[in-house]
């Protein structure tokens, strides 16, 4: 390329070939050794700096665009922006450039320039000068709002659906896609994690008391028909209970606490013992405050279906055990109710309990892990390790030494 210069001049005043060759002479450059395709740059009278935004593309975003997939910005007007592909969520932050970046069209680069031919001059206009760009950083999906939206109108039974005093706003998948800061796949996974189900076109979660009622009927029916051992035949279960509950609700509860067996045409669900035992532990703990641990174990064991075995690993992420109190106590403490942001999560945990063992804290931070940060790395970054009575414990980094 013979030259590439920029000068703030009226766009009607453009350099001629004579001007270019004069500059080459002053620079002691031989025009024959340069590409004959000459490009001169000048600034537009009205730069559109605010009309153009630069975005640095992540590889996943680029691949999505090249595949013709949708890439969207999500969140309510008061939220910070996130950019989403179909299955990934990115934080969108503005960053400053150390140099000015000129935006112009049809600039030719080395491989595109002819090596031979007569000199030709091409005038290129700078339409914007940019000093900032948006950078992307993959993040965990922000699903706290999804939980709040679902909680606005929990399903409590058909009689409540018909009561105007009980009705709240209900949401569709499109509503979530417009308001929740997460990719479509992340939202779908979040709905599954929150045990939501689609009912008459809207996504709902069951009120805990109503869930308890439905599951109790399913368990009672399973005990009568020996389904705890042989599996729940879904069609028969729905047929028996559909006069009490909608079939969608029955199917949802069965799928939450049982696993569909493979290679069967009659939809037989094998009950998940750990999930059922955890549920009955929740029933015992939700409104009990602090519960004497030994008394709780006795009540819990008596409440689960006959033949099921309880163990404390089943309440990890749901209950908090205080081994230092005399007697030892247990209380309801669900990971689903904790802050979503990492530093806020650790602050909340250490405000609740000053020192945690690895086994105690892991269920409450494992959902914060990424491909680059496992539980150990999170604890290294946000907690202080020490040894207490020969056991390694973790406390707040903000605590006094």
Backbone torsions as a table, in degrees:
resi	resn	phi	psi	omega
1	UNK	NA	131.8	-174.7
2	UNK	-68.1	-44.2	177.6
3	UNK	-162.9	158.4	175.2
4	UNK	-144.9	99.6	-174.3
5	UNK	-126.6	161.8	178.8
6	UNK	-136.1	131.9	177.6
7	UNK	-144.0	141.6	-177.3
8	UNK	-81.9	92.5	-178.9
9	UNK	-132.0	164.7	174.0
10	UNK	-60.1	138.1	-174.0
11	UNK	-69.9	-3.9	174.9
12	UNK	-89.3	-12.5	179.3
13	UNK	-99.9	100.2	-175.9
14	UNK	-120.8	148.0	-177.2
15	UNK	-69.3	142.8	176.4
16	UNK	-96.8	174.3	176.6
17	UNK	-61.5	-35.8	178.6
18	UNK	-63.6	-40.2	178.0
19	UNK	-62.1	-42.1	-178.5
20	UNK	-64.5	-46.6	-178.5
21	UNK	-65.7	-30.5	176.1
22	UNK	-65.3	-41.9	178.5
23	UNK	-64.4	-39.8	178.5
24	UNK	-61.9	-38.2	179.4
25	UNK	-64.9	-45.2	178.5
26	UNK	-61.4	-33.7	-178.9
27	UNK	-84.5	-0.9	-179.4
28	UNK	58.8	43.8	177.4
29	UNK	-112.2	140.4	178.9
30	UNK	-90.2	118.1	-177.9
31	UNK	-59.2	-28.3	-178.5
32	UNK	-68.4	-21.1	-179.0
33	UNK	-90.1	-1.5	-176.4
34	UNK	-113.2	162.6	176.1
35	UNK	-62.2	138.0	179.8
36	UNK	-73.5	-13.7	179.9
37	UNK	-82.4	109.7	-173.5
38	UNK	-107.0	131.7	179.0
39	UNK	-119.6	124.2	175.9
40	UNK	-113.1	144.7	-174.0
41	UNK	-117.9	136.5	174.7
42	UNK	-142.4	159.7	-175.5
43	UNK	-91.0	141.9	174.5
44	UNK	-70.0	152.1	176.8
45	UNK	-63.3	-36.3	-177.9
46	UNK	-120.0	94.5	179.5
47	UNK	-72.8	138.9	-177.4
48	UNK	-102.8	55.5	-174.9
49	UNK	-62.4	-38.8	-176.9
50	UNK	-82.0	-15.1	-176.3
51	UNK	-86.0	-12.0	-175.4
52	UNK	-120.5	133.4	176.2
53	UNK	-124.0	138.3	178.1
54	UNK	-98.1	137.5	178.0
55	UNK	-127.5	123.3	176.5
56	UNK	-81.8	118.6	-172.3
57	UNK	-84.7	129.0	167.5
58	UNK	-70.6	153.8	-179.7
59	UNK	-57.2	-41.5	179.9
60	UNK	-64.4	-38.4	179.3
61	UNK	-68.5	-42.8	178.9
62	UNK	-60.7	-45.3	179.5
63	UNK	-62.0	-38.7	179.2
64	UNK	-64.2	-43.0	179.6
65	UNK	-65.8	-42.6	-179.6
66	UNK	-66.1	-26.7	178.8
67	UNK	-85.9	-0.2	179.1
68	UNK	80.6	16.0	179.3
69	UNK	-82.8	160.2	179.0
70	UNK	-78.3	138.3	171.6
71	UNK	-124.5	123.4	-169.8
72	UNK	-131.2	156.1	170.6
73	UNK	-96.0	137.7	-176.5
74	UNK	-132.7	155.4	175.9
75	UNK	130.6	157.1	174.6
76	UNK	-72.0	169.9	-174.1
77	UNK	-63.0	-25.3	-179.7
78	UNK	-92.7	-1.4	179.8
79	UNK	-86.9	154.4	166.4
80	UNK	-72.2	151.2	-172.9
81	UNK	-78.1	143.0	167.8
82	UNK	-126.7	150.5	176.9
83	UNK	-110.2	136.9	-174.1
84	UNK	-129.4	134.6	163.8
85	UNK	-91.5	-169.1	-179.3
86	UNK	-64.7	-32.3	-174.5
87	UNK	-132.6	11.2	178.5
88	UNK	-138.1	151.2	-178.7
89	UNK	-121.4	134.1	-177.2
90	UNK	-126.2	136.2	170.9
91	UNK	-74.4	139.2	-177.2
92	UNK	-114.2	111.3	-177.7
93	UNK	-124.7	143.6	177.8
94	UNK	-85.7	133.7	179.7
95	UNK	-127.6	151.9	-178.8
96	UNK	-93.7	145.6	175.4
97	UNK	-92.8	139.8	178.1
98	UNK	-72.7	-25.3	177.8
99	UNK	-120.2	159.3	174.7
100	UNK	-74.4	142.1	177.3
101	UNK	-114.4	125.7	-178.7
102	UNK	-94.9	133.5	179.9
103	UNK	-106.5	120.7	178.8
104	UNK	-149.1	156.9	-175.9
105	UNK	-99.4	152.8	169.6
106	UNK	65.1	27.2	174.6
107	UNK	-73.5	131.3	179.6
108	UNK	-95.4	144.6	179.7
109	UNK	-112.9	171.3	-174.5
110	UNK	-39.2	-57.2	-177.1
111	UNK	-62.6	-23.1	-177.2
112	UNK	-89.2	-6.7	-175.1
113	UNK	-89.2	133.5	177.5
114	UNK	-70.2	142.8	-179.9
115	UNK	-84.9	-22.4	-175.9
116	UNK	-130.9	166.5	177.8
117	UNK	118.5	173.3	-179.6
118	UNK	-71.6	157.6	177.0
119	UNK	-65.3	132.4	176.1
120	UNK	-132.4	136.3	-178.5
121	UNK	-105.9	135.6	179.7
122	UNK	-126.0	126.1	-177.7
123	UNK	-95.5	123.5	-179.1
124	UNK	-116.1	132.2	-175.3
125	UNK	-102.7	129.0	175.2
126	UNK	-78.7	119.7	-177.6
127	UNK	-97.3	-17.6	179.8
128	UNK	-157.4	148.8	173.4
129	UNK	-119.5	118.3	-171.8
130	UNK	-113.6	139.7	179.6
131	UNK	-119.9	-1.6	-178.6
132	UNK	-138.0	160.6	175.0
133	UNK	-150.7	166.2	177.3
134	UNK	-101.3	130.5	177.1
135	UNK	-110.8	152.3	-176.5
136	UNK	-111.4	141.0	175.4
137	UNK	-138.1	121.8	-178.0
138	UNK	-65.1	136.4	-176.1
139	UNK	-134.0	166.6	171.0
140	UNK	-69.6	142.3	179.9
141	UNK	-62.1	145.1	179.2
142	UNK	-95.2	97.1	-170.7
143	UNK	-108.7	5.1	179.2
144	UNK	-59.8	-39.0	-180.0
145	UNK	-65.3	-34.7	177.7
146	UNK	-58.7	-43.9	178.8
147	UNK	-64.6	-43.1	-179.7
148	UNK	-62.6	-41.7	-179.8
149	UNK	-64.8	-42.4	179.1
150	UNK	-65.7	-34.5	-177.7
151	UNK	-73.8	-13.3	179.9
152	UNK	-63.1	-28.2	-178.6
153	UNK	-150.3	76.9	177.9
154	UNK	-71.5	148.5	-179.8
155	UNK	-81.1	121.2	-176.4
156	UNK	-119.3	13.1	-178.4
157	UNK	119.6	155.4	-174.5
158	UNK	-63.5	-32.9	179.8
159	UNK	-64.9	-32.2	177.5
160	UNK	-75.2	-29.9	178.5
161	UNK	-62.9	-29.5	-177.2
162	UNK	-92.7	0.1	179.9
163	UNK	-96.8	113.2	-177.8
164	UNK	-58.4	-29.3	-179.3
165	UNK	-70.9	-19.0	-174.9
166	UNK	-98.8	-17.7	-171.9
167	UNK	-75.7	135.1	173.3
168	UNK	-124.8	-172.9	-178.3
169	UNK	-72.6	140.8	177.4
170	UNK	-117.6	153.4	-171.1
171	UNK	-128.3	145.2	174.8
172	UNK	-98.5	174.1	176.0
173	UNK	-61.7	-39.1	178.0
174	UNK	-60.2	-37.8	177.0
175	UNK	-61.6	-43.5	179.6
176	UNK	-64.7	-41.0	-178.8
177	UNK	-65.1	-28.0	179.1
178	UNK	-82.2	-26.5	-169.1
179	UNK	-116.6	-23.9	-175.5
180	UNK	-93.9	134.6	-175.5
181	UNK	-85.2	74.6	-178.9
182	UNK	-163.1	158.3	177.0
183	UNK	-70.0	164.6	-179.9
184	UNK	-59.8	-41.3	179.4
185	UNK	-66.2	-40.1	178.3
186	UNK	-63.8	-39.3	178.5
187	UNK	-65.8	-43.4	178.0
188	UNK	-59.8	-44.7	178.1
189	UNK	-64.8	-38.2	179.4
190	UNK	-64.5	-40.4	177.8
191	UNK	-61.7	-39.9	178.6
192	UNK	-66.3	-43.0	-179.3
193	UNK	-63.8	-36.2	-179.6
194	UNK	-84.0	2.9	179.8
195	UNK	58.2	46.3	176.6
196	UNK	-91.9	157.3	178.3
197	UNK	-144.9	156.5	-178.9
198	UNK	-90.7	126.6	-176.9
199	UNK	-136.9	114.7	-179.4
200	UNK	54.8	41.5	174.5
201	UNK	88.0	-5.9	-178.8
202	UNK	-121.2	150.2	179.1
203	UNK	-90.9	130.5	-174.7
204	UNK	-134.7	158.5	166.3
205	UNK	-118.6	151.8	-179.1
206	UNK	-82.1	134.7	168.2
207	UNK	-56.7	139.7	-172.6
208	UNK	-59.7	-40.6	-179.6
209	UNK	-64.7	-39.2	179.5
210	UNK	-70.7	-38.7	175.2
211	UNK	-57.9	-43.1	179.6
212	UNK	-61.0	-39.7	179.8
213	UNK	-65.3	-47.7	-178.2
214	UNK	-64.5	-47.4	-178.0
215	UNK	-63.8	-36.7	178.5
216	UNK	-61.6	-40.5	176.9
217	UNK	-65.5	-40.6	179.2
218	UNK	-63.7	-44.0	-179.9
219	UNK	-65.7	-43.4	179.1
220	UNK	-60.4	-43.7	178.2
221	UNK	-64.1	-37.6	-180.0
222	UNK	-67.3	-37.4	178.2
223	UNK	-68.5	-39.1	179.8
224	UNK	-67.2	-36.8	-176.7
225	UNK	-98.5	8.8	-177.5
226	UNK	59.3	28.4	-179.7
227	UNK	-74.2	-18.4	177.6
228	UNK	-61.3	-34.0	179.4
229	UNK	-91.7	-36.6	-173.3
230	UNK	-97.2	-17.2	-177.1
231	UNK	106.0	152.8	-177.7
232	UNK	-90.2	117.3	172.5
233	UNK	-76.6	108.4	-169.9
234	UNK	-56.8	-46.6	-176.9
235	UNK	-59.5	-43.1	-179.5
236	UNK	-68.5	-39.3	179.2
237	UNK	-61.7	-44.6	179.1
238	UNK	-64.9	-41.0	-178.2
239	UNK	-61.1	-38.7	-177.8
240	UNK	-74.5	-37.7	-170.8
241	UNK	-100.6	-5.0	-172.0
242	UNK	-67.9	-16.5	174.6
243	UNK	-75.7	-18.6	179.5
244	UNK	-97.3	-37.4	-174.5
245	UNK	-137.9	151.1	174.6
246	UNK	-61.4	146.9	-177.3
247	UNK	-60.5	-33.6	179.4
248	UNK	-63.7	-37.6	-179.9
249	UNK	-68.8	-43.4	179.4
250	UNK	-61.3	-48.5	-179.4
251	UNK	-61.5	-39.2	179.9
252	UNK	-63.7	-46.7	-178.4
253	UNK	-64.3	-42.4	178.1
254	UNK	-60.8	-43.9	-177.7
255	UNK	-70.0	-23.4	177.6
256	UNK	-75.1	-31.5	-172.8
257	UNK	-119.0	11.4	175.9
258	UNK	-148.2	159.7	-176.5
259	UNK	-114.9	131.0	179.1
260	UNK	-65.0	125.3	178.8
261	UNK	-73.4	141.8	-179.8
262	UNK	-77.3	157.0	174.2
263	UNK	57.7	41.9	172.2
264	UNK	-136.0	141.3	-176.5
265	UNK	-92.4	-12.7	-175.3
266	UNK	-99.1	11.6	178.0
267	UNK	53.0	69.4	175.7
268	UNK	-94.7	127.9	-179.4
269	UNK	-108.2	125.3	177.4
270	UNK	-88.3	123.2	-176.6
271	UNK	-63.4	135.1	176.8
272	UNK	-89.7	105.5	-173.7
273	UNK	-60.6	-41.8	-178.2
274	UNK	-63.4	-42.2	-179.2
275	UNK	-67.3	-40.2	179.4
276	UNK	-66.0	-43.6	178.8
277	UNK	-64.0	-40.0	177.3
278	UNK	-61.2	-40.9	179.8
279	UNK	-60.6	-45.8	-179.2
280	UNK	-67.7	-28.7	173.3
281	UNK	-65.0	-41.8	176.9
282	UNK	-60.1	-43.7	179.4
283	UNK	-57.2	-41.8	-179.0
284	UNK	-70.3	-32.9	-169.1
285	UNK	-97.5	-26.6	-168.7
286	UNK	-52.6	-45.0	-175.9
287	UNK	-113.9	21.1	-173.1
288	UNK	-99.8	-9.6	-173.1
289	UNK	65.3	-141.3	175.6
290	UNK	-81.6	133.4	-174.0
291	UNK	-119.2	131.0	172.5
292	UNK	-53.5	124.7	-171.5
293	UNK	-58.8	-46.1	-177.1
294	UNK	-67.6	-38.3	176.6
295	UNK	-66.1	-40.0	178.2
296	UNK	-60.2	-44.8	-178.3
297	UNK	-60.0	-36.7	179.2
298	UNK	-68.7	-46.6	-180.0
299	UNK	-63.8	-42.5	-178.7
300	UNK	-61.8	-46.4	-178.5
301	UNK	-61.9	-34.5	-179.6
302	UNK	-76.3	-21.6	-174.9
303	UNK	-87.9	-24.5	-176.5
304	UNK	-76.0	157.1	178.8
305	UNK	-56.3	147.7	-179.0
306	UNK	-56.6	130.4	178.4
307	UNK	99.0	-16.9	179.3
308	UNK	-83.9	144.8	-177.1
309	UNK	-111.4	131.9	179.4
310	UNK	-94.3	151.4	168.9
311	UNK	-154.8	153.7	-171.7
312	UNK	-67.6	-19.3	176.5
313	UNK	-63.7	-21.8	-179.4
314	UNK	-71.3	-17.6	-178.7
315	UNK	-107.1	14.1	175.8
316	UNK	-63.7	130.6	-178.2
317	UNK	84.5	-0.3	-179.7
318	UNK	-123.3	-32.3	-175.5
319	UNK	-133.1	148.7	-179.0
320	UNK	-114.2	125.3	-178.6
321	UNK	-104.2	130.4	176.6
322	UNK	-104.4	102.6	-178.0
323	UNK	-80.8	-15.1	-176.1
324	UNK	-86.4	-22.2	179.8
325	UNK	-74.4	156.2	179.3
326	UNK	-124.0	110.3	-2.2
327	UNK	-75.1	168.1	178.1
328	UNK	-62.1	144.0	-178.1
329	UNK	-125.7	164.4	176.3
330	UNK	-138.7	143.5	-180.0
331	UNK	-144.1	156.7	179.7
332	UNK	-69.7	128.3	-178.8
333	UNK	-156.1	95.1	-172.0
334	UNK	-95.5	136.4	176.9
335	UNK	-62.8	-25.6	-179.3
336	UNK	-66.2	-20.0	-177.5
337	UNK	-95.9	2.4	-175.7
338	UNK	-87.6	156.8	177.6
339	UNK	-58.4	150.6	-176.4
340	UNK	-85.8	-33.0	-177.6
341	UNK	-74.8	138.3	-168.3
342	UNK	-60.4	-52.7	-176.9
343	UNK	-65.0	-36.4	176.8
344	UNK	-65.0	-38.1	178.4
345	UNK	-60.4	-48.6	-178.3
346	UNK	-66.3	-38.7	176.9
347	UNK	-59.3	-44.0	-178.8
348	UNK	-64.4	-43.9	-179.5
349	UNK	-62.2	-43.9	-177.4
350	UNK	-77.5	-21.4	171.1
351	UNK	-70.9	-33.1	-179.6
352	UNK	-75.8	-40.4	-176.5
353	UNK	-147.9	125.7	-171.8
354	UNK	-69.0	-38.9	-176.4
355	UNK	-130.7	135.1	-178.7
356	UNK	-127.5	141.7	168.5
357	UNK	-81.1	166.2	179.0
358	UNK	-60.3	-41.6	-179.0
359	UNK	-65.0	-36.3	-179.3
360	UNK	-71.1	-43.4	-171.4
361	UNK	-84.8	-25.5	-175.3
362	UNK	-54.0	-45.8	-179.3
363	UNK	-62.9	-20.5	-176.5
364	UNK	-95.0	-2.5	177.7
365	UNK	-130.6	-6.2	-175.4
366	UNK	-63.0	-28.9	179.3
367	UNK	-73.2	-9.2	178.6
368	UNK	-91.0	-7.1	-176.2
369	UNK	-69.5	154.9	176.0
370	UNK	-130.6	-177.3	177.5
371	UNK	-62.8	-26.4	-176.3
372	UNK	-102.7	-17.6	-177.5
373	UNK	-126.0	107.9	174.0
374	UNK	-91.0	-176.5	-177.3
375	UNK	-59.1	-42.1	179.4
376	UNK	-59.7	-43.1	179.7
377	UNK	-67.4	-38.1	176.9
378	UNK	-62.7	-42.4	-180.0
379	UNK	-67.8	-36.3	176.9
380	UNK	-62.1	-38.0	-175.9
381	UNK	-80.8	-36.8	-170.1
382	UNK	-114.3	-1.5	-177.1
383	UNK	-136.0	163.6	176.0
384	UNK	-111.4	130.0	-179.3
385	UNK	-94.6	143.4	174.8
386	UNK	-152.7	173.3	179.8
387	UNK	-115.0	128.2	-179.3
388	UNK	-128.8	117.1	-178.0
389	UNK	54.2	39.3	177.6
390	UNK	79.9	3.6	-179.1
391	UNK	-115.6	134.5	178.0
392	UNK	-74.1	127.7	179.9
393	UNK	-129.1	161.7	-178.2
394	UNK	-122.8	136.9	179.8
395	UNK	-134.4	176.0	-176.7
396	UNK	-69.4	140.7	174.0
397	UNK	-69.1	-21.1	-178.0
398	UNK	-82.6	-12.3	-178.5
399	UNK	-68.9	151.4	179.4
400	UNK	-65.0	143.8	-178.0
401	UNK	-68.6	NA	NA
